[in-house]
Amino acid sequence: MAADYAIVGIFLIVGLLFVVVNVDIVSRLLRPSNPEPEKFTTYECGEDPVGASWIRVHVRYYLYALVYVVFAVDTIYLLPWAVVFRKLGMFAFVEMMLFIAILLIGFAYAWRKGALEWV
């Protein structure tokens, strides 16, 4: 039993050493190194940034992201359910319809509150 854990431990150590050696040591030997001041400037999407980097973002954008994450994460549960749907029977069907109903209620609430309007 302890030998099984030892094998797993050895693989973990070898894997970590492989990553450290390749990422740190070999990359330092192979990459070119000529730092210039221009390389340390801020660069985004091919354009030089204009203005301050700390700007106020409207809370609406965070609300869009939150609503998206909630619905995206919840719909992830639909695929495993659909794969084993026939094995689960009627109880699982009713349970999933209840789950989808709760999602639709949340969607209707967000829509009614105006959380999905862009402007």
Contacts in CASP RR format, 6 or more apart in sequence:
PFRMAT RR
TARGET T0000
AUTHOR 0000-0000-0000
METHOD contacts of the structure
MODEL  1
MAADYAIVGIFLIVGLLFVVVNVDIVSRLLRPSNPEPEKFTTYECGEDPV
GASWIRVHVRYYLYALVYVVFAVDTIYLLPWAVVFRKLGMFAFVEMMLFI
AILLIGFAYAWRKGALEWV
41 48 0 8 1.000
42 48 0 8 1.000
42 49 0 8 1.000
42 53 0 8 1.000
43 49 0 8 1.000
60 115 0 8 1.000
63 115 0 8 1.000
64 115 0 8 1.000
64 116 0 8 1.000
67 110 0 8 1.000
67 115 0 8 1.000
67 116 0 8 1.000
71 103 0 8 1.000
71 107 0 8 1.000
74 99 0 8 1.000
74 103 0 8 1.000
75 103 0 8 1.000
77 99 0 8 1.000
78 96 0 8 1.000
81 88 0 8 1.000
81 92 0 8 1.000
81 96 0 8 1.000
85 92 0 8 1.000
85 93 0 8 1.000
110 116 0 8 1.000
END
